[in-house]
Amino acid sequence: MLVTTVSISFLTQLALVYVGFMQTIFQTEALHIRDLGVLLALAAVSMTLHEVRRWYERKRETEEVYVSVMDEIA
């Protein structure tokens, strides 16, 4: 259900921006390919930084668990 809702929302937003008569009604303008490229690059950088942070946190948590287990054994 969530995927359907998000898909419908995404398609509606695309229509509002890229369908000619809807551009007139809602006073929107299509983005140029350069602008779309900049947005995609920013999104990719953001996603990459988020994944690196998640990897670091998992690694740190694993090391903390390892140390606590070794302390209990000793």
LOZABA-405237 format. One record per residue (C-alpha): x, z, y; residue in three letters. Coordinates in steps of 0.5 Angstrom, whole numbers, m for minus. Layout:
N
<node <X Z Y> 'ALA'>;
...
This chain:
74
<node <0 0 0> 'MET'>;
<node <6 2 5> 'LEU'>;
<node <9 m5 3> 'VAL'>;
<node <3 m9 5> 'THR'>;
<node <1 m5 11> 'THR'>;
<node <9 m6 14> 'VAL'>;
<node <8 m13 12> 'SER'>;
<node <2 m15 16> 'ILE'>;
<node <5 m11 22> 'SER'>;
<node <11 m15 22> 'PHE'>;
<node <7 m22 21> 'LEU'>;
<node <2 m20 27> 'THR'>;
<node <8 m18 31> 'GLN'>;
<node <12 m25 29> 'LEU'>;
<node <5 m28 31> 'ALA'>;
<node <5 m25 38> 'LEU'>;
<node <12 m27 40> 'VAL'>;
<node <12 m34 37> 'TYR'>;
<node <5 m37 36> 'VAL'>;
<node <4 m41 43> 'GLY'>;
<node <m3 m39 45> 'PHE'>;
<node <m2 m32 43> 'MET'>;
<node <4 m32 48> 'GLN'>;
<node <0 m34 53> 'THR'>;
<node <m5 m29 52> 'ILE'>;
<node <0 m23 51> 'PHE'>;
<node <5 m26 56> 'GLN'>;
<node <11 m26 51> 'THR'>;
<node <17 m30 50> 'GLU'>;
<node <21 m32 44> 'ALA'>;
<node <28 m30 43> 'LEU'>;
<node <33 m35 43> 'HIS'>;
<node <38 m35 37> 'ILE'>;
<node <44 m32 41> 'ARG'>;
<node <39 m26 42> 'ASP'>;
<node <37 m25 35> 'LEU'>;
<node <44 m26 33> 'GLY'>;
<node <46 m20 37> 'VAL'>;
<node <40 m16 35> 'LEU'>;
<node <42 m17 28> 'LEU'>;
<node <49 m15 29> 'ALA'>;
<node <47 m9 32> 'LEU'>;
<node <42 m7 26> 'ALA'>;
<node <48 m9 21> 'ALA'>;
<node <53 m4 25> 'VAL'>;
<node <48 1 25> 'SER'>;
<node <46 1 18> 'MET'>;
<node <53 1 16> 'THR'>;
<node <55 7 20> 'LEU'>;
<node <49 10 17> 'HIS'>;
<node <51 9 10> 'GLU'>;
<node <58 11 11> 'VAL'>;
<node <56 18 14> 'ARG'>;
<node <51 18 7> 'ARG'>;
<node <57 17 3> 'TRP'>;
<node <62 22 7> 'TYR'>;
<node <56 27 6> 'GLU'>;
<node <55 26 m2> 'ARG'>;
<node <63 26 m3> 'LYS'>;
<node <64 33 1> 'ARG'>;
<node <58 36 m3> 'GLU'>;
<node <61 34 m9> 'THR'>;
<node <68 37 m7> 'GLU'>;
<node <64 43 m5> 'GLU'>;
<node <60 44 m12> 'VAL'>;
<node <67 42 m16> 'TYR'>;
<node <70 48 m12> 'VAL'>;
<node <65 53 m13> 'SER'>;
<node <64 51 m20> 'VAL'>;
<node <72 52 m21> 'MET'>;
<node <72 59 m17> 'ASP'>;
<node <66 61 m22> 'GLU'>;
<node <70 59 m28> 'ILE'>;
<node <77 63 m26> 'ALA'>;
